[in-house]
Amino acid sequence: LELSYKYNQQALLMGQQLHLPKLIASLSINLSIFEIAVSNFEAAHAHLRDGAQAAQKNGLTPIVVAAVMFYGFLVMLRDDRTRGLTIIGAARQHSAFNVDHEQNMLQMMERQQLELGMIESELAQGQILEFDQLVKELLET
């Protein structure tokens, strides 16, 4: 895990030097996942914000969706399970949510010992949230 984290950090620096927004956005999201895994929530939030910002500026909607999804996990683990699951549900209902997102979501749920069937109603509440407002919330907090 530590070696992979260092590799992602180095690759992110290279992406920043070469001005590669997709790489910057993707690697920032990857780093947030590592930080979430070790409960370093402030660093995770910073990486998610950086990734979402780079993705949004460059029209990389699937990466923005991933950032919002992982932001939901962050909110869930930090302080508000129901709101976090609702945010995940909002990302899940976005038209850019794809198979990779689904796989990442299921892996994170497994790590948190959550069964999809047990939380489906909380995820379904995501339909009441405005996705663009969630992106704004992520970027501004």
Stockholm file with secondary structure:
# STOCKHOLM 1.0

chainA/1-141         LELSYKYNQQALLMGQQLHLPKLIASLSINLSIFEIAVSNFEAAHAHLRDGAQAAQKNGLTPIVVAAVMFYGFLVMLRDDRTRGLTIIGAARQHSAFNVDHEQNMLQMMERQQLELGMIESELAQGQILEFDQLVKELLET
#=GR chainA/1-141 SS CHHHHHHHHHHHHHHHHHTCHHHHHHHHHHHHHHHHHTTCHHHHHHHHHHHHHHHHHTTCHHHHHHHHHHHHHHHHHHTCHHHHHHHHHHHHTSTTCCHHHHHHHHHHHHHTTCCHHHHHHHHHGGGGSCHHHHHHHHHHC
#=GC SS_cons         CHHHHHHHHHHHHHHHHHTCHHHHHHHHHHHHHHHHHTTCHHHHHHHHHHHHHHHHHTTCHHHHHHHHHHHHHHHHHHTCHHHHHHHHHHHHTSTTCCHHHHHHHHHHHHHTTCCHHHHHHHHHGGGGSCHHHHHHHHHHC
//
